[in-house]
Amino acid sequence: MEFFLTLIGLVLIIEGLPYAAFPEAMKRWLGQVQELPPATLRVFGLAALGLGFLLCYLAQRSGLV
């Protein structure tokens, strides 16, 4: 459970950092994201999901965790 809470904390730090450091740029970027077609967003989402699974798999297999 300690590892899980640490992981959630790290995700929140990484997600919040751009908003805290560059709020104006994030507003512009989010406006651009709204204009993307759903298919493009789906491809990016699936690519991120696959990369996340791959990183988790490699971390488990390499003994780093």
PyMOL Python script that loads the backbone (N, CA, C, O; Angstrom):
from pymol import cmd

cmd.read_pdbstr("""\
ATOM      1  N   MET A   1       0.829  -1.189   0.000  1.00  0.00           N
ATOM      2  CA  MET A   1       0.000   0.000   0.000  1.00  0.00           C
ATOM      3  C   MET A   1       0.876   1.256   0.000  1.00  0.00           C
ATOM      4  O   MET A   1       0.517   2.268  -0.603  1.00  0.00           O
ATOM      5  N   GLU A   2       2.016   1.188   0.674  1.00  0.00           N
ATOM      6  CA  GLU A   2       2.928   2.334   0.725  1.00  0.00           C
ATOM      7  C   GLU A   2       3.431   2.677  -0.680  1.00  0.00           C
ATOM      8  O   GLU A   2       3.513   3.846  -1.057  1.00  0.00           O
ATOM      9  N   PHE A   3       3.762   1.638  -1.444  1.00  0.00           N
ATOM     10  CA  PHE A   3       4.236   1.849  -2.815  1.00  0.00           C
ATOM     11  C   PHE A   3       3.145   2.485  -3.673  1.00  0.00           C
ATOM     12  O   PHE A   3       3.418   3.390  -4.462  1.00  0.00           O
ATOM     13  N   PHE A   4       1.918   2.012  -3.518  1.00  0.00           N
ATOM     14  CA  PHE A   4       0.790   2.534  -4.287  1.00  0.00           C
ATOM     15  C   PHE A   4       0.558   4.015  -3.980  1.00  0.00           C
ATOM     16  O   PHE A   4       0.363   4.813  -4.896  1.00  0.00           O
ATOM     17  N   LEU A   5       0.579   4.378  -2.718  1.00  0.00           N
ATOM     18  CA  LEU A   5       0.383   5.778  -2.344  1.00  0.00           C
ATOM     19  C   LEU A   5       1.533   6.657  -2.854  1.00  0.00           C
ATOM     20  O   LEU A   5       1.311   7.793  -3.274  1.00  0.00           O
ATOM     21  N   THR A   6       2.744   6.132  -2.816  1.00  0.00           N
ATOM     22  CA  THR A   6       3.885   6.872  -3.357  1.00  0.00           C
ATOM     23  C   THR A   6       3.717   7.085  -4.852  1.00  0.00           C
ATOM     24  O   THR A   6       3.996   8.166  -5.370  1.00  0.00           O
ATOM     25  N   LEU A   7       3.259   6.050  -5.539  1.00  0.00           N
ATOM     26  CA  LEU A   7       3.034   6.137  -6.978  1.00  0.00           C
ATOM     27  C   LEU A   7       1.969   7.177  -7.314  1.00  0.00           C
ATOM     28  O   LEU A   7       2.152   7.971  -8.237  1.00  0.00           O
ATOM     29  N   ILE A   8       0.873   7.181  -6.585  1.00  0.00           N
ATOM     30  CA  ILE A   8      -0.184   8.173  -6.804  1.00  0.00           C
ATOM     31  C   ILE A   8       0.351   9.579  -6.542  1.00  0.00           C
ATOM     32  O   ILE A   8       0.045  10.506  -7.293  1.00  0.00           O
ATOM     33  N   GLY A   9       1.136   9.745  -5.499  1.00  0.00           N
ATOM     34  CA  GLY A   9       1.732  11.040  -5.204  1.00  0.00           C
ATOM     35  C   GLY A   9       2.637  11.521  -6.327  1.00  0.00           C
ATOM     36  O   GLY A   9       2.591  12.694  -6.698  1.00  0.00           O
ATOM     37  N   LEU A  10       3.454  10.634  -6.870  1.00  0.00           N
ATOM     38  CA  LEU A  10       4.335  11.003  -7.981  1.00  0.00           C
ATOM     39  C   LEU A  10       3.541  11.384  -9.227  1.00  0.00           C
ATOM     40  O   LEU A  10       3.911  12.323  -9.932  1.00  0.00           O
ATOM     41  N   VAL A  11       2.469  10.673  -9.501  1.00  0.00           N
ATOM     42  CA  VAL A  11       1.623  11.009 -10.648  1.00  0.00           C
ATOM     43  C   VAL A  11       1.037  12.407 -10.473  1.00  0.00           C
ATOM     44  O   VAL A  11       1.026  13.195 -11.419  1.00  0.00           O
ATOM     45  N   LEU A  12       0.556  12.719  -9.284  1.00  0.00           N
ATOM     46  CA  LEU A  12      -0.013  14.039  -9.035  1.00  0.00           C
ATOM     47  C   LEU A  12       1.036  15.138  -9.161  1.00  0.00           C
ATOM     48  O   LEU A  12       0.736  16.221  -9.664  1.00  0.00           O
ATOM     49  N   ILE A  13       2.255  14.876  -8.714  1.00  0.00           N
ATOM     50  CA  ILE A  13       3.336  15.854  -8.858  1.00  0.00           C
ATOM     51  C   ILE A  13       3.626  16.101 -10.333  1.00  0.00           C
ATOM     52  O   ILE A  13       3.728  17.249 -10.766  1.00  0.00           O
ATOM     53  N   ILE A  14       3.757  15.038 -11.094  1.00  0.00           N
ATOM     54  CA  ILE A  14       4.077  15.165 -12.525  1.00  0.00           C
ATOM     55  C   ILE A  14       2.941  15.843 -13.270  1.00  0.00           C
ATOM     56  O   ILE A  14       3.183  16.663 -14.156  1.00  0.00           O
ATOM     57  N   GLU A  15       1.700  15.510 -12.920  1.00  0.00           N
ATOM     58  CA  GLU A  15       0.557  16.119 -13.590  1.00  0.00           C
ATOM     59  C   GLU A  15       0.400  17.600 -13.221  1.00  0.00           C
ATOM     60  O   GLU A  15       0.000  18.405 -14.062  1.00  0.00           O
ATOM     61  N   GLY A  16       0.706  17.957 -11.995  1.00  0.00           N
ATOM     62  CA  GLY A  16       0.496  19.321 -11.547  1.00  0.00           C
ATOM     63  C   GLY A  16       1.621  20.285 -11.894  1.00  0.00           C
ATOM     64  O   GLY A  16       1.401  21.496 -11.937  1.00  0.00           O
ATOM     65  N   LEU A  17       2.801  19.780 -12.137  1.00  0.00           N
ATOM     66  CA  LEU A  17       3.958  20.632 -12.387  1.00  0.00           C
ATOM     67  C   LEU A  17       3.784  21.577 -13.574  1.00  0.00           C
ATOM     68  O   LEU A  17       4.074  22.764 -13.427  1.00  0.00           O
ATOM     69  N   PRO A  18       3.328  21.119 -14.743  1.00  0.00           N
ATOM     70  CA  PRO A  18       3.170  22.063 -15.860  1.00  0.00           C
ATOM     71  C   PRO A  18       2.156  23.173 -15.577  1.00  0.00           C
ATOM     72  O   PRO A  18       2.345  24.310 -16.008  1.00  0.00           O
ATOM     73  N   TYR A  19       1.082  22.847 -14.855  1.00  0.00           N
ATOM     74  CA  TYR A  19       0.071  23.857 -14.533  1.00  0.00           C
ATOM     75  C   TYR A  19       0.628  24.909 -13.583  1.00  0.00           C
ATOM     76  O   TYR A  19       0.295  26.089 -13.695  1.00  0.00           O
ATOM     77  N   ALA A  20       1.476  24.486 -12.646  1.00  0.00           N
ATOM     78  CA  ALA A  20       2.061  25.423 -11.695  1.00  0.00           C
ATOM     79  C   ALA A  20       3.165  26.261 -12.339  1.00  0.00           C
ATOM     80  O   ALA A  20       3.289  27.452 -12.054  1.00  0.00           O
ATOM     81  N   ALA A  21       3.959  25.642 -13.201  1.00  0.00           N
ATOM     82  CA  ALA A  21       5.110  26.326 -13.789  1.00  0.00           C
ATOM     83  C   ALA A  21       4.739  27.192 -14.991  1.00  0.00           C
ATOM     84  O   ALA A  21       5.298  28.274 -15.170  1.00  0.00           O
ATOM     85  N   PHE A  22       3.801  26.725 -15.815  1.00  0.00           N
ATOM     86  CA  PHE A  22       3.462  27.413 -17.061  1.00  0.00           C
ATOM     87  C   PHE A  22       1.947  27.486 -17.266  1.00  0.00           C
ATOM     88  O   PHE A  22       1.434  26.878 -18.205  1.00  0.00           O
ATOM     89  N   PRO A  23       1.221  28.210 -16.415  1.00  0.00           N
ATOM     90  CA  PRO A  23      -0.248  28.207 -16.522  1.00  0.00           C
ATOM     91  C   PRO A  23      -0.763  28.775 -17.840  1.00  0.00           C
ATOM     92  O   PRO A  23      -1.729  28.247 -18.390  1.00  0.00           O
ATOM     93  N   GLU A  24      -0.148  29.833 -18.361  1.00  0.00           N
ATOM     94  CA  GLU A  24      -0.634  30.421 -19.618  1.00  0.00           C
ATOM     95  C   GLU A  24      -0.417  29.462 -20.789  1.00  0.00           C
ATOM     96  O   GLU A  24      -1.294  29.293 -21.636  1.00  0.00           O
ATOM     97  N   ALA A  25       0.754  28.843 -20.824  1.00  0.00           N
ATOM     98  CA  ALA A  25       1.043  27.890 -21.903  1.00  0.00           C
ATOM     99  C   ALA A  25       0.103  26.688 -21.829  1.00  0.00           C
ATOM    100  O   ALA A  25      -0.315  26.165 -22.862  1.00  0.00           O
ATOM    101  N   MET A  26      -0.230  26.248 -20.614  1.00  0.00           N
ATOM    102  CA  MET A  26      -1.136  25.108 -20.471  1.00  0.00           C
ATOM    103  C   MET A  26      -2.534  25.455 -20.965  1.00  0.00           C
ATOM    104  O   MET A  26      -3.203  24.614 -21.566  1.00  0.00           O
ATOM    105  N   LYS A  27      -2.986  26.691 -20.719  1.00  0.00           N
ATOM    106  CA  LYS A  27      -4.304  27.101 -21.223  1.00  0.00           C
ATOM    107  C   LYS A  27      -4.316  27.077 -22.751  1.00  0.00           C
ATOM    108  O   LYS A  27      -5.281  26.614 -23.360  1.00  0.00           O
ATOM    109  N   ARG A  28      -3.251  27.571 -23.362  1.00  0.00           N
ATOM    110  CA  ARG A  28      -3.171  27.545 -24.832  1.00  0.00           C
ATOM    111  C   ARG A  28      -3.147  26.108 -25.348  1.00  0.00           C
ATOM    112  O   ARG A  28      -3.838  25.772 -26.309  1.00  0.00           O
ATOM    113  N   TRP A  29      -2.349  25.273 -24.702  1.00  0.00           N
ATOM    114  CA  TRP A  29      -2.212  23.894 -25.136  1.00  0.00           C
ATOM    115  C   TRP A  29      -3.536  23.138 -24.995  1.00  0.00           C
ATOM    116  O   TRP A  29      -3.909  22.364 -25.877  1.00  0.00           O
ATOM    117  N   LEU A  30      -4.240  23.364 -23.887  1.00  0.00           N
ATOM    118  CA  LEU A  30      -5.531  22.700 -23.701  1.00  0.00           C
ATOM    119  C   LEU A  30      -6.550  23.157 -24.744  1.00  0.00           C
ATOM    120  O   LEU A  30      -7.399  22.372 -25.168  1.00  0.00           O
ATOM    121  N   GLY A  31      -6.470  24.418 -25.158  1.00  0.00           N
ATOM    122  CA  GLY A  31      -7.331  24.891 -26.239  1.00  0.00           C
ATOM    123  C   GLY A  31      -7.040  24.172 -27.547  1.00  0.00           C
ATOM    124  O   GLY A  31      -7.956  23.855 -28.306  1.00  0.00           O
ATOM    125  N   GLN A  32      -5.777  23.918 -27.803  1.00  0.00           N
ATOM    126  CA  GLN A  32      -5.400  23.195 -29.020  1.00  0.00           C
ATOM    127  C   GLN A  32      -5.850  21.739 -28.948  1.00  0.00           C
ATOM    128  O   GLN A  32      -6.263  21.165 -29.956  1.00  0.00           O
ATOM    129  N   VAL A  33      -5.772  21.147 -27.770  1.00  0.00           N
ATOM    130  CA  VAL A  33      -6.191  19.749 -27.605  1.00  0.00           C
ATOM    131  C   VAL A  33      -7.687  19.607 -27.867  1.00  0.00           C
ATOM    132  O   VAL A  33      -8.124  18.600 -28.424  1.00  0.00           O
ATOM    133  N   GLN A  34      -8.475  20.606 -27.469  1.00  0.00           N
ATOM    134  CA  GLN A  34      -9.921  20.543 -27.691  1.00  0.00           C
ATOM    135  C   GLN A  34     -10.266  20.517 -29.170  1.00  0.00           C
ATOM    136  O   GLN A  34     -11.319  20.005 -29.550  1.00  0.00           O
ATOM    137  N   GLU A  35      -9.402  21.058 -30.002  1.00  0.00           N
ATOM    138  CA  GLU A  35      -9.669  21.107 -31.437  1.00  0.00           C
ATOM    139  C   GLU A  35      -9.280  19.822 -32.159  1.00  0.00           C
ATOM    140  O   GLU A  35      -9.642  19.647 -33.322  1.00  0.00           O
ATOM    141  N   LEU A  36      -8.553  18.919 -31.503  1.00  0.00           N
ATOM    142  CA  LEU A  36      -8.142  17.671 -32.135  1.00  0.00           C
ATOM    143  C   LEU A  36      -9.342  16.740 -32.299  1.00  0.00           C
ATOM    144  O   LEU A  36     -10.236  16.715 -31.453  1.00  0.00           O
ATOM    145  N   PRO A  37      -9.354  15.983 -33.381  1.00  0.00           N
ATOM    146  CA  PRO A  37     -10.448  15.012 -33.554  1.00  0.00           C
ATOM    147  C   PRO A  37     -10.326  13.875 -32.531  1.00  0.00           C
ATOM    148  O   PRO A  37      -9.224  13.552 -32.089  1.00  0.00           O
ATOM    149  N   PRO A  38     -11.455  13.275 -32.160  1.00  0.00           N
ATOM    150  CA  PRO A  38     -11.439  12.196 -31.166  1.00  0.00           C
ATOM    151  C   PRO A  38     -10.526  11.029 -31.552  1.00  0.00           C
ATOM    152  O   PRO A  38      -9.903  10.426 -30.678  1.00  0.00           O
ATOM    153  N   ALA A  39     -10.438  10.706 -32.828  1.00  0.00           N
ATOM    154  CA  ALA A  39      -9.592   9.588 -33.255  1.00  0.00           C
ATOM    155  C   ALA A  39      -8.127   9.852 -32.920  1.00  0.00           C
ATOM    156  O   ALA A  39      -7.410   8.940 -32.509  1.00  0.00           O
ATOM    157  N   THR A  40      -7.686  11.083 -33.092  1.00  0.00           N
ATOM    158  CA  THR A  40      -6.300  11.434 -32.773  1.00  0.00           C
ATOM    159  C   THR A  40      -6.054  11.325 -31.275  1.00  0.00           C
ATOM    160  O   THR A  40      -5.021  10.807 -30.849  1.00  0.00           O
ATOM    161  N   LEU A  41      -6.991  11.808 -30.479  1.00  0.00           N
ATOM    162  CA  LEU A  41      -6.863  11.699 -29.027  1.00  0.00           C
ATOM    163  C   LEU A  41      -6.834  10.233 -28.596  1.00  0.00           C
ATOM    164  O   LEU A  41      -6.090   9.861 -27.688  1.00  0.00           O
ATOM    165  N   ARG A  42      -7.640   9.412 -29.248  1.00  0.00           N
ATOM    166  CA  ARG A  42      -7.673   7.984 -28.917  1.00  0.00           C
ATOM    167  C   ARG A  42      -6.329   7.333 -29.212  1.00  0.00           C
ATOM    168  O   ARG A  42      -5.841   6.526 -28.420  1.00  0.00           O
ATOM    169  N   VAL A  43      -5.727   7.680 -30.352  1.00  0.00           N
ATOM    170  CA  VAL A  43      -4.422   7.109 -30.707  1.00  0.00           C
ATOM    171  C   VAL A  43      -3.370   7.519 -29.681  1.00  0.00           C
ATOM    172  O   VAL A  43      -2.588   6.680 -29.231  1.00  0.00           O
ATOM    173  N   PHE A  44      -3.340   8.800 -29.306  1.00  0.00           N
ATOM    174  CA  PHE A  44      -2.383   9.258 -28.308  1.00  0.00           C
ATOM    175  C   PHE A  44      -2.629   8.571 -26.961  1.00  0.00           C
ATOM    176  O   PHE A  44      -1.682   8.190 -26.274  1.00  0.00           O
ATOM    177  N   GLY A  45      -3.892   8.417 -26.592  1.00  0.00           N
ATOM    178  CA  GLY A  45      -4.222   7.756 -25.333  1.00  0.00           C
ATOM    179  C   GLY A  45      -3.792   6.303 -25.320  1.00  0.00           C
ATOM    180  O   GLY A  45      -3.232   5.827 -24.333  1.00  0.00           O
ATOM    181  N   LEU A  46      -4.052   5.592 -26.414  1.00  0.00           N
ATOM    182  CA  LEU A  46      -3.640   4.191 -26.495  1.00  0.00           C
ATOM    183  C   LEU A  46      -2.120   4.055 -26.508  1.00  0.00           C
ATOM    184  O   LEU A  46      -1.576   3.122 -25.917  1.00  0.00           O
ATOM    185  N   ALA A  47      -1.435   4.977 -27.177  1.00  0.00           N
ATOM    186  CA  ALA A  47       0.035   4.950 -27.188  1.00  0.00           C
ATOM    187  C   ALA A  47       0.576   5.182 -25.777  1.00  0.00           C
ATOM    188  O   ALA A  47       1.509   4.497 -25.357  1.00  0.00           O
ATOM    189  N   ALA A  48       0.007   6.132 -25.045  1.00  0.00           N
ATOM    190  CA  ALA A  48       0.446   6.390 -23.669  1.00  0.00           C
ATOM    191  C   ALA A  48       0.156   5.188 -22.775  1.00  0.00           C
ATOM    192  O   ALA A  48       0.972   4.822 -21.930  1.00  0.00           O
ATOM    193  N   LEU A  49      -0.996   4.586 -22.965  1.00  0.00           N
ATOM    194  CA  LEU A  49      -1.367   3.407 -22.194  1.00  0.00           C
ATOM    195  C   LEU A  49      -0.383   2.266 -22.455  1.00  0.00           C
ATOM    196  O   LEU A  49       0.096   1.625 -21.520  1.00  0.00           O
ATOM    197  N   GLY A  50      -0.090   2.019 -23.717  1.00  0.00           N
ATOM    198  CA  GLY A  50       0.862   0.963 -24.075  1.00  0.00           C
ATOM    199  C   GLY A  50       2.252   1.228 -23.524  1.00  0.00           C
ATOM    200  O   GLY A  50       2.910   0.315 -23.024  1.00  0.00           O
ATOM    201  N   LEU A  51       2.704   2.479 -23.613  1.00  0.00           N
ATOM    202  CA  LEU A  51       4.015   2.830 -23.078  1.00  0.00           C
ATOM    203  C   LEU A  51       4.044   2.651 -21.559  1.00  0.00           C
ATOM    204  O   LEU A  51       5.035   2.178 -21.003  1.00  0.00           O
ATOM    205  N   GLY A  52       2.972   3.025 -20.906  1.00  0.00           N
ATOM    206  CA  GLY A  52       2.896   2.844 -19.451  1.00  0.00           C
ATOM    207  C   GLY A  52       2.966   1.379 -19.057  1.00  0.00           C
ATOM    208  O   GLY A  52       3.686   1.015 -18.127  1.00  0.00           O
ATOM    209  N   PHE A  53       2.215   0.534 -19.767  1.00  0.00           N
ATOM    210  CA  PHE A  53       2.272  -0.902 -19.485  1.00  0.00           C
ATOM    211  C   PHE A  53       3.663  -1.461 -19.746  1.00  0.00           C
ATOM    212  O   PHE A  53       4.161  -2.282 -18.976  1.00  0.00           O
ATOM    213  N   LEU A  54       4.287  -1.019 -20.830  1.00  0.00           N
ATOM    214  CA  LEU A  54       5.631  -1.486 -21.155  1.00  0.00           C
ATOM    215  C   LEU A  54       6.629  -1.085 -20.070  1.00  0.00           C
ATOM    216  O   LEU A  54       7.457  -1.897 -19.657  1.00  0.00           O
ATOM    217  N   LEU A  55       6.553   0.155 -19.612  1.00  0.00           N
ATOM    218  CA  LEU A  55       7.457   0.608 -18.556  1.00  0.00           C
ATOM    219  C   LEU A  55       7.238  -0.181 -17.260  1.00  0.00           C
ATOM    220  O   LEU A  55       8.201  -0.549 -16.589  1.00  0.00           O
ATOM    221  N   CYS A  56       5.989  -0.436 -16.912  1.00  0.00           N
ATOM    222  CA  CYS A  56       5.699  -1.232 -15.714  1.00  0.00           C
ATOM    223  C   CYS A  56       6.253  -2.649 -15.860  1.00  0.00           C
ATOM    224  O   CYS A  56       6.840  -3.194 -14.926  1.00  0.00           O
ATOM    225  N   TYR A  57       6.062  -3.229 -17.022  1.00  0.00           N
ATOM    226  CA  TYR A  57       6.558  -4.587 -17.276  1.00  0.00           C
ATOM    227  C   TYR A  57       8.082  -4.631 -17.176  1.00  0.00           C
ATOM    228  O   TYR A  57       8.638  -5.513 -16.521  1.00  0.00           O
ATOM    229  N   LEU A  58       8.751  -3.690 -17.820  1.00  0.00           N
ATOM    230  CA  LEU A  58      10.207  -3.663 -17.787  1.00  0.00           C
ATOM    231  C   LEU A  58      10.736  -3.416 -16.380  1.00  0.00           C
ATOM    232  O   LEU A  58      11.743  -4.002 -15.984  1.00  0.00           O
ATOM    233  N   ALA A  59      10.069  -2.560 -15.632  1.00  0.00           N
ATOM    234  CA  ALA A  59      10.488  -2.289 -14.258  1.00  0.00           C
ATOM    235  C   ALA A  59      10.353  -3.541 -13.400  1.00  0.00           C
ATOM    236  O   ALA A  59      11.221  -3.823 -12.574  1.00  0.00           O
ATOM    237  N   GLN A  60       9.282  -4.288 -13.587  1.00  0.00           N
ATOM    238  CA  GLN A  60       9.077  -5.517 -12.817  1.00  0.00           C
ATOM    239  C   GLN A  60      10.094  -6.594 -13.201  1.00  0.00           C
ATOM    240  O   GLN A  60      10.614  -7.299 -12.336  1.00  0.00           O
ATOM    241  N   ARG A  61      10.372  -6.715 -14.483  1.00  0.00           N
ATOM    242  CA  ARG A  61      11.288  -7.753 -14.975  1.00  0.00           C
ATOM    243  C   ARG A  61      12.748  -7.428 -14.684  1.00  0.00           C
ATOM    244  O   ARG A  61      13.565  -8.342 -14.581  1.00  0.00           O
ATOM    245  N   SER A  62      13.092  -6.169 -14.552  1.00  0.00           N
ATOM    246  CA  SER A  62      14.483  -5.802 -14.352  1.00  0.00           C
ATOM    247  C   SER A  62      14.873  -5.855 -12.875  1.00  0.00           C
ATOM    248  O   SER A  62      16.058  -5.793 -12.549  1.00  0.00           O
ATOM    249  N   GLY A  63      13.909  -5.968 -11.996  1.00  0.00           N
ATOM    250  CA  GLY A  63      14.205  -6.031 -10.571  1.00  0.00           C
ATOM    251  C   GLY A  63      14.473  -4.681  -9.944  1.00  0.00           C
ATOM    252  O   GLY A  63      15.007  -4.615  -8.837  1.00  0.00           O
ATOM    253  N   LEU A  64      14.113  -3.596 -10.626  1.00  0.00           N
ATOM    254  CA  LEU A  64      14.313  -2.266 -10.075  1.00  0.00           C
ATOM    255  C   LEU A  64      13.332  -1.950  -8.965  1.00  0.00           C
ATOM    256  O   LEU A  64      13.606  -1.121  -8.097  1.00  0.00           O
ATOM    257  N   VAL A  65      12.191  -2.612  -8.995  1.00  0.00           N
ATOM    258  CA  VAL A  65      11.138  -2.329  -8.017  1.00  0.00           C
ATOM    259  C   VAL A  65      11.176  -3.363  -6.920  1.00  0.00           C
ATOM    260  O   VAL A  65      10.370  -3.309  -5.991  1.00  0.00           O
TER     261      VAL A  65
END
""", "prot")
cmd.dss("prot")
cmd.show_as("cartoon", "prot")
cmd.util.cbc("prot")
cmd.orient("prot")
